[in-house]
Amino acid sequence: MVKLKKLKKTLKFSLRVVKYKLHRWFNFDEKKKYDYKRIKAYKNLHKNKRCFIIGTGPSLTIEDLEKLKDETCFASNSIVKCFDKTTWRPVYYGITDDFVYAECEEQILKADLPNVFLFNRIDAPHFSIPNNFEIPNRFIVLPEIRRDGFGNNVYSMVYNNATITGSLIQIAKYMGFKDVYLLGCDCNYVGKNRHFHDAQYAPKGDGADYVSRNYKHYNAFINAKKYADANKINIFNATRGGRLDMFPRVALDKVLNNGDDYNE
């Protein structure tokens, strides 16, 4: 009985993958007439400025968010579930996972965020997005491909490396940000606490799945670092702890109060 359930689950997933590939190959979403050109208004909008990209790792706190009210912040996914506990809001919000969107749609629409980046697969008809899904004017849809890499022009393509943070770094680069600070990016899906405690959503997958995600997430950051190093973009890690050690570590309070001071 257990084997039969696993087989059904595998077949269902395989069918979704086939439908997704057909969806991309034959460009079925063209009937939606997504206006990808809208993203061009953001090109170099923040040239040589700094931004903060907020993850939902367990190290993040409400106090961190409160300190960032005057900064240009990117955030994603279930971060919207903590909005009843803080007046902080990201300037840019992104979401690429269809399951997470279905879980968080109510909070996303209620938050009335000024800039929401969606990715074209999230509205694909074979995914479990609620039937009332619409794309308001403040929602910007981007072309996405699930492939290893780093896109230097998000108008053409955003590379999805199994983490929305990698996609947000690509968008930040397109906007011209020179200094990118990561916060709450623990890069660790092993253990009981996998997400920011005030932004939990029901995770799917077993332990092996999360180990696989750790590898994919880490690889996404490797791609980002290679591109950043080659193009004189600075990426710093202000996350407390975690496994993301490839970027220079900085303390959030020092960055906000005294500039770009490195941790010793």
Contacts in CASP RR format, 6 or more apart in sequence:
PFRMAT RR
TARGET T0000
AUTHOR 0000-0000-0000
METHOD contacts of the structure
MODEL  1
MVKLKKLKKTLKFSLRVVKYKLHRWFNFDEKKKYDYKRIKAYKNLHKNKR
CFIIGTGPSLTIEDLEKLKDETCFASNSIVKCFDKTTWRPVYYGITDDFV
YAECEEQILKADLPNVFLFNRIDAPHFSIPNNFEIPNRFIVLPEIRRDGF
GNNVYSMVYNNATITGSLIQIAKYMGFKDVYLLGCDCNYVGKNRHFHDAQ
YAPKGDGADYVSRNYKHYNAFINAKKYADANKINIFNATRGGRLDMFPRV
ALDKVLNNGDDYNE
16 126 0 8 1.000
16 127 0 8 1.000
19 124 0 8 1.000
19 126 0 8 1.000
20 121 0 8 1.000
20 124 0 8 1.000
20 126 0 8 1.000
22 28 0 8 1.000
23 29 0 8 1.000
23 121 0 8 1.000
23 124 0 8 1.000
23 125 0 8 1.000
23 126 0 8 1.000
24 121 0 8 1.000
24 145 0 8 1.000
28 124 0 8 1.000
28 125 0 8 1.000
29 120 0 8 1.000
29 123 0 8 1.000
29 124 0 8 1.000
32 123 0 8 1.000
32 135 0 8 1.000
34 120 0 8 1.000
34 141 0 8 1.000
35 141 0 8 1.000
36 141 0 8 1.000
36 142 0 8 1.000
36 143 0 8 1.000
36 155 0 8 1.000
37 155 0 8 1.000
38 140 0 8 1.000
38 141 0 8 1.000
39 140 0 8 1.000
39 142 0 8 1.000
39 154 0 8 1.000
39 155 0 8 1.000
39 174 0 8 1.000
40 155 0 8 1.000
42 140 0 8 1.000
42 171 0 8 1.000
42 174 0 8 1.000
42 175 0 8 1.000
43 155 0 8 1.000
43 174 0 8 1.000
43 175 0 8 1.000
43 176 0 8 1.000
44 175 0 8 1.000
44 176 0 8 1.000
45 175 0 8 1.000
45 176 0 8 1.000
46 72 0 8 1.000
46 175 0 8 1.000
46 176 0 8 1.000
46 177 0 8 1.000
47 175 0 8 1.000
47 176 0 8 1.000
47 178 0 8 1.000
48 176 0 8 1.000
48 177 0 8 1.000
48 178 0 8 1.000
49 72 0 8 1.000
49 176 0 8 1.000
49 177 0 8 1.000
49 178 0 8 1.000
49 179 0 8 1.000
50 71 0 8 1.000
50 72 0 8 1.000
50 177 0 8 1.000
50 178 0 8 1.000
50 179 0 8 1.000
50 180 0 8 1.000
50 181 0 8 1.000
51 71 0 8 1.000
51 72 0 8 1.000
51 73 0 8 1.000
51 74 0 8 1.000
51 172 0 8 1.000
51 175 0 8 1.000
51 177 0 8 1.000
51 179 0 8 1.000
51 180 0 8 1.000
51 181 0 8 1.000
52 68 0 8 1.000
52 71 0 8 1.000
52 72 0 8 1.000
52 73 0 8 1.000
52 74 0 8 1.000
52 180 0 8 1.000
52 181 0 8 1.000
52 182 0 8 1.000
52 183 0 8 1.000
52 238 0 8 1.000
53 73 0 8 1.000
53 74 0 8 1.000
53 75 0 8 1.000
53 165 0 8 1.000
53 168 0 8 1.000
53 169 0 8 1.000
53 172 0 8 1.000
53 180 0 8 1.000
53 181 0 8 1.000
53 182 0 8 1.000
53 183 0 8 1.000
53 185 0 8 1.000
54 60 0 8 1.000
54 65 0 8 1.000
54 68 0 8 1.000
54 73 0 8 1.000
54 74 0 8 1.000
54 75 0 8 1.000
54 76 0 8 1.000
54 79 0 8 1.000
54 90 0 8 1.000
54 183 0 8 1.000
54 184 0 8 1.000
55 75 0 8 1.000
55 76 0 8 1.000
55 79 0 8 1.000
55 165 0 8 1.000
55 182 0 8 1.000
55 183 0 8 1.000
55 184 0 8 1.000
55 185 0 8 1.000
55 196 0 8 1.000
56 76 0 8 1.000
56 77 0 8 1.000
56 78 0 8 1.000
56 79 0 8 1.000
56 184 0 8 1.000
56 195 0 8 1.000
56 196 0 8 1.000
56 199 0 8 1.000
57 184 0 8 1.000
57 185 0 8 1.000
57 186 0 8 1.000
57 188 0 8 1.000
57 194 0 8 1.000
57 195 0 8 1.000
57 196 0 8 1.000
57 239 0 8 1.000
58 186 0 8 1.000
58 193 0 8 1.000
58 194 0 8 1.000
58 195 0 8 1.000
58 196 0 8 1.000
58 197 0 8 1.000
59 184 0 8 1.000
59 186 0 8 1.000
59 239 0 8 1.000
59 240 0 8 1.000
59 241 0 8 1.000
59 242 0 8 1.000
60 183 0 8 1.000
60 184 0 8 1.000
60 196 0 8 1.000
60 199 0 8 1.000
62 82 0 8 1.000
62 85 0 8 1.000
62 86 0 8 1.000
62 198 0 8 1.000
64 183 0 8 1.000
64 184 0 8 1.000
64 252 0 8 1.000
65 82 0 8 1.000
65 86 0 8 1.000
65 88 0 8 1.000
66 86 0 8 1.000
66 87 0 8 1.000
66 88 0 8 1.000
67 252 0 8 1.000
67 253 0 8 1.000
67 256 0 8 1.000
68 88 0 8 1.000
68 183 0 8 1.000
68 256 0 8 1.000
69 87 0 8 1.000
69 88 0 8 1.000
71 256 0 8 1.000
72 91 0 8 1.000
72 92 0 8 1.000
72 177 0 8 1.000
73 88 0 8 1.000
73 90 0 8 1.000
73 91 0 8 1.000
73 92 0 8 1.000
74 90 0 8 1.000
74 91 0 8 1.000
74 92 0 8 1.000
74 93 0 8 1.000
74 94 0 8 1.000
74 168 0 8 1.000
74 171 0 8 1.000
74 172 0 8 1.000
75 90 0 8 1.000
75 92 0 8 1.000
75 93 0 8 1.000
75 94 0 8 1.000
76 93 0 8 1.000
76 94 0 8 1.000
76 95 0 8 1.000
76 96 0 8 1.000
76 164 0 8 1.000
76 165 0 8 1.000
76 168 0 8 1.000
77 94 0 8 1.000
77 95 0 8 1.000
77 97 0 8 1.000
77 100 0 8 1.000
77 104 0 8 1.000
77 164 0 8 1.000
77 199 0 8 1.000
77 201 0 8 1.000
78 100 0 8 1.000
78 103 0 8 1.000
78 104 0 8 1.000
78 195 0 8 1.000
78 196 0 8 1.000
78 199 0 8 1.000
78 200 0 8 1.000
78 201 0 8 1.000
79 90 0 8 1.000
79 93 0 8 1.000
79 196 0 8 1.000
79 199 0 8 1.000
80 93 0 8 1.000
80 104 0 8 1.000
80 107 0 8 1.000
80 108 0 8 1.000
80 111 0 8 1.000
80 199 0 8 1.000
81 104 0 8 1.000
81 107 0 8 1.000
81 198 0 8 1.000
81 199 0 8 1.000
81 200 0 8 1.000
81 201 0 8 1.000
82 196 0 8 1.000
82 198 0 8 1.000
82 199 0 8 1.000
83 89 0 8 1.000
83 107 0 8 1.000
83 111 0 8 1.000
85 198 0 8 1.000
89 111 0 8 1.000
89 113 0 8 1.000
90 113 0 8 1.000
91 114 0 8 1.000
91 115 0 8 1.000
92 115 0 8 1.000
92 117 0 8 1.000
92 168 0 8 1.000
92 171 0 8 1.000
93 108 0 8 1.000
93 111 0 8 1.000
93 113 0 8 1.000
93 115 0 8 1.000
93 116 0 8 1.000
93 117 0 8 1.000
94 116 0 8 1.000
94 117 0 8 1.000
94 118 0 8 1.000
94 164 0 8 1.000
94 167 0 8 1.000
94 168 0 8 1.000
95 101 0 8 1.000
95 104 0 8 1.000
95 108 0 8 1.000
95 116 0 8 1.000
95 117 0 8 1.000
95 118 0 8 1.000
95 119 0 8 1.000
95 122 0 8 1.000
95 164 0 8 1.000
96 118 0 8 1.000
96 119 0 8 1.000
96 121 0 8 1.000
96 122 0 8 1.000
96 144 0 8 1.000
96 160 0 8 1.000
96 164 0 8 1.000
96 167 0 8 1.000
97 122 0 8 1.000
97 164 0 8 1.000
98 121 0 8 1.000
98 122 0 8 1.000
98 124 0 8 1.000
98 127 0 8 1.000
98 128 0 8 1.000
98 129 0 8 1.000
99 128 0 8 1.000
99 204 0 8 1.000
100 201 0 8 1.000
101 108 0 8 1.000
101 118 0 8 1.000
101 122 0 8 1.000
101 129 0 8 1.000
102 128 0 8 1.000
102 129 0 8 1.000
102 130 0 8 1.000
103 201 0 8 1.000
103 202 0 8 1.000
104 201 0 8 1.000
105 129 0 8 1.000
105 130 0 8 1.000
105 133 0 8 1.000
108 116 0 8 1.000
113 138 0 8 1.000
114 138 0 8 1.000
115 138 0 8 1.000
115 140 0 8 1.000
116 138 0 8 1.000
116 139 0 8 1.000
116 140 0 8 1.000
117 139 0 8 1.000
117 140 0 8 1.000
117 141 0 8 1.000
117 142 0 8 1.000
117 167 0 8 1.000
117 168 0 8 1.000
117 171 0 8 1.000
118 135 0 8 1.000
118 139 0 8 1.000
118 140 0 8 1.000
118 141 0 8 1.000
118 142 0 8 1.000
119 141 0 8 1.000
119 142 0 8 1.000
119 143 0 8 1.000
119 144 0 8 1.000
119 158 0 8 1.000
119 160 0 8 1.000
119 167 0 8 1.000
120 141 0 8 1.000
120 142 0 8 1.000
120 143 0 8 1.000
120 144 0 8 1.000
121 127 0 8 1.000
121 144 0 8 1.000
122 129 0 8 1.000
123 129 0 8 1.000
123 133 0 8 1.000
123 135 0 8 1.000
123 141 0 8 1.000
135 141 0 8 1.000
142 154 0 8 1.000
142 158 0 8 1.000
142 171 0 8 1.000
143 155 0 8 1.000
143 156 0 8 1.000
143 157 0 8 1.000
143 158 0 8 1.000
144 157 0 8 1.000
144 158 0 8 1.000
144 159 0 8 1.000
144 160 0 8 1.000
144 167 0 8 1.000
145 157 0 8 1.000
145 158 0 8 1.000
145 159 0 8 1.000
145 160 0 8 1.000
146 160 0 8 1.000
146 162 0 8 1.000
147 159 0 8 1.000
147 160 0 8 1.000
148 159 0 8 1.000
148 161 0 8 1.000
148 219 0 8 1.000
148 223 0 8 1.000
149 159 0 8 1.000
149 161 0 8 1.000
149 220 0 8 1.000
149 223 0 8 1.000
150 159 0 8 1.000
150 169 0 8 1.000
150 170 0 8 1.000
150 223 0 8 1.000
150 224 0 8 1.000
150 226 0 8 1.000
150 227 0 8 1.000
151 157 0 8 1.000
151 158 0 8 1.000
151 159 0 8 1.000
151 170 0 8 1.000
151 173 0 8 1.000
151 227 0 8 1.000
152 170 0 8 1.000
152 173 0 8 1.000
152 174 0 8 1.000
152 227 0 8 1.000
152 231 0 8 1.000
153 174 0 8 1.000
154 170 0 8 1.000
154 171 0 8 1.000
154 174 0 8 1.000
155 174 0 8 1.000
158 167 0 8 1.000
158 170 0 8 1.000
158 171 0 8 1.000
159 167 0 8 1.000
159 170 0 8 1.000
159 223 0 8 1.000
160 167 0 8 1.000
161 167 0 8 1.000
161 216 0 8 1.000
161 217 0 8 1.000
161 219 0 8 1.000
161 220 0 8 1.000
161 223 0 8 1.000
162 213 0 8 1.000
162 216 0 8 1.000
162 217 0 8 1.000
162 220 0 8 1.000
163 213 0 8 1.000
163 216 0 8 1.000
163 217 0 8 1.000
163 220 0 8 1.000
165 182 0 8 1.000
165 185 0 8 1.000
165 217 0 8 1.000
165 220 0 8 1.000
165 221 0 8 1.000
166 220 0 8 1.000
166 221 0 8 1.000
166 223 0 8 1.000
166 224 0 8 1.000
169 180 0 8 1.000
169 224 0 8 1.000
169 235 0 8 1.000
170 224 0 8 1.000
172 180 0 8 1.000
173 227 0 8 1.000
173 228 0 8 1.000
173 231 0 8 1.000
173 233 0 8 1.000
177 233 0 8 1.000
178 232 0 8 1.000
178 233 0 8 1.000
178 234 0 8 1.000
179 233 0 8 1.000
179 234 0 8 1.000
179 236 0 8 1.000
179 260 0 8 1.000
180 228 0 8 1.000
180 233 0 8 1.000
180 234 0 8 1.000
180 235 0 8 1.000
180 236 0 8 1.000
181 235 0 8 1.000
181 236 0 8 1.000
181 237 0 8 1.000
181 238 0 8 1.000
181 250 0 8 1.000
181 252 0 8 1.000
181 255 0 8 1.000
182 235 0 8 1.000
182 236 0 8 1.000
182 237 0 8 1.000
182 238 0 8 1.000
182 239 0 8 1.000
182 244 0 8 1.000
182 247 0 8 1.000
183 238 0 8 1.000
183 239 0 8 1.000
183 252 0 8 1.000
184 196 0 8 1.000
184 239 0 8 1.000
184 240 0 8 1.000
185 237 0 8 1.000
185 239 0 8 1.000
185 244 0 8 1.000
186 239 0 8 1.000
186 241 0 8 1.000
186 242 0 8 1.000
186 243 0 8 1.000
186 244 0 8 1.000
187 214 0 8 1.000
187 217 0 8 1.000
187 218 0 8 1.000
187 221 0 8 1.000
187 242 0 8 1.000
187 243 0 8 1.000
187 244 0 8 1.000
188 194 0 8 1.000
188 214 0 8 1.000
188 242 0 8 1.000
188 243 0 8 1.000
189 210 0 8 1.000
189 211 0 8 1.000
189 213 0 8 1.000
189 214 0 8 1.000
189 217 0 8 1.000
190 207 0 8 1.000
190 210 0 8 1.000
190 211 0 8 1.000
190 214 0 8 1.000
191 210 0 8 1.000
194 203 0 8 1.000
194 210 0 8 1.000
195 201 0 8 1.000
195 203 0 8 1.000
203 210 0 8 1.000
214 243 0 8 1.000
218 243 0 8 1.000
218 244 0 8 1.000
221 244 0 8 1.000
221 246 0 8 1.000
221 247 0 8 1.000
222 246 0 8 1.000
224 235 0 8 1.000
225 235 0 8 1.000
225 246 0 8 1.000
225 247 0 8 1.000
227 233 0 8 1.000
228 234 0 8 1.000
228 235 0 8 1.000
234 260 0 8 1.000
235 247 0 8 1.000
236 247 0 8 1.000
236 248 0 8 1.000
236 249 0 8 1.000
236 250 0 8 1.000
236 255 0 8 1.000
236 260 0 8 1.000
237 244 0 8 1.000
237 245 0 8 1.000
237 247 0 8 1.000
237 248 0 8 1.000
237 249 0 8 1.000
237 250 0 8 1.000
238 249 0 8 1.000
238 250 0 8 1.000
238 251 0 8 1.000
238 252 0 8 1.000
238 255 0 8 1.000
248 262 0 8 1.000
249 262 0 8 1.000
249 263 0 8 1.000
250 260 0 8 1.000
250 261 0 8 1.000
250 262 0 8 1.000
250 263 0 8 1.000
251 261 0 8 1.000
251 263 0 8 1.000
254 261 0 8 1.000
255 261 0 8 1.000
END
